[in-house]
């Protein structure tokens, strides 16, 4: 654990020396967060934002597919799911044969 702490301290020192650190979150000092932790917090926030946008796009795409299936008729969704299952089964067989 000490090695990890030392690595973050070295990274923080280099970051401050180069003046290329993550945004200054000095207002978080009341929470006892230092510079390496604020940078990690920034990275985590960006990662969460990307994940949230991706999930929203997936849900929107799924809703669009459901609406198209409802418009096409009740049997269209079942037929599409069966076709997808057949295609994935065929892909798995090809992978097994290739191995």
C-alpha positions in Angstrom: 0.0 0.0 0.0 2.9 2.3 0.8 4.3 1.8 -2.8 0.9 2.9 -4.3 0.8 5.9 -2.0 4.3 6.8 -3.0 3.5 6.4 -6.7 0.6 8.8 -6.4 2.7 11.3 -4.5 5.4 11.1 -7.2 2.7 11.5 -9.9 1.3 14.5 -8.0 4.7 16.1 -7.7 5.4 15.7 -11.4 2.0 17.0 -12.2 2.4 20.1 -10.1 5.9 20.7 -11.5 4.7 20.5 -15.1 1.6 22.6 -14.4 -0.5 20.1 -16.3 -2.7 18.7 -13.6 -6.4 17.9 -13.7 -8.7 20.9 -12.9 -8.1 22.4 -9.5 -10.6 21.1 -7.0 -9.1 22.9 -4.0 -12.6 23.5 -2.7 -12.7 19.8 -1.9 -9.9 20.2 0.6 -12.5 20.1 3.4 -13.0 16.5 2.4 -9.3 15.8 2.8 -8.8 15.1 -0.9 -5.4 15.9 -2.3 -4.2 16.4 -5.8 -3.9 12.8 -7.0 -7.4 12.0 -5.7 -9.0 15.0 -7.4 -7.4 13.8 -10.7 -8.7 10.3 -10.1 -12.1 11.7 -9.3 -12.1 13.7 -12.6 -11.2 10.5 -14.5 -14.0 8.6 -12.7 -16.5 11.3 -13.5 -15.6 11.3 -17.2 -15.8 7.5 -17.2 -19.2 7.6 -15.6 -20.4 10.2 -18.1 -19.3 8.0 -21.0 -21.0 5.0 -19.5 -24.2 6.9 -18.8 -24.4 8.2 -22.4 -23.7 4.7 -23.8 -26.5 3.2 -21.6 -28.9 6.0 -22.8 -28.1 5.3 -26.4 -28.6 1.5 -25.9 -32.0 2.1 -24.3 -33.0 4.5 -27.1 -32.0 2.0 -29.7 -34.0 -0.8 -27.9 -37.1 1.4 -27.7 -36.8 2.1 -31.4 -36.6 -1.6 -32.2 -39.6 -2.3 -30.0 -41.6 0.4 -31.7 -40.6 -0.9 -35.1 -41.6 -4.5 -34.1 -44.9 -3.2 -32.7 -45.6 -1.4 -35.9 -44.7 -4.4 -38.0 -46.9 -6.8 -36.0 -46.8 -9.1 -33.1 -45.0 -11.9 -34.9 -42.2 -9.7 -36.3 -40.4 -9.4 -32.9 -40.4 -13.1 -32.4 -39.2 -13.7 -35.9 -36.4 -11.2 -35.5 -35.3 -12.7 -32.2 -35.3 -16.2 -33.8 -33.2 -14.9 -36.6 -30.8 -13.3 -34.2 -30.5 -16.6 -32.2 -29.9 -18.6 -35.4 -27.2 -16.1 -36.5 -25.4 -16.2 -33.1 -25.6 -20.0 -33.1 -24.1 -20.2 -36.5 -21.3 -17.8 -35.5 -20.5 -19.9 -32.5 -20.3 -23.0 -34.6 -17.9 -21.3 -37.0 -15.7 -20.2 -34.1 -15.6 -23.7 -32.8 -14.7 -25.1 -36.2 -12.0 -22.5 -36.6 -10.4 -23.5 -33.3 
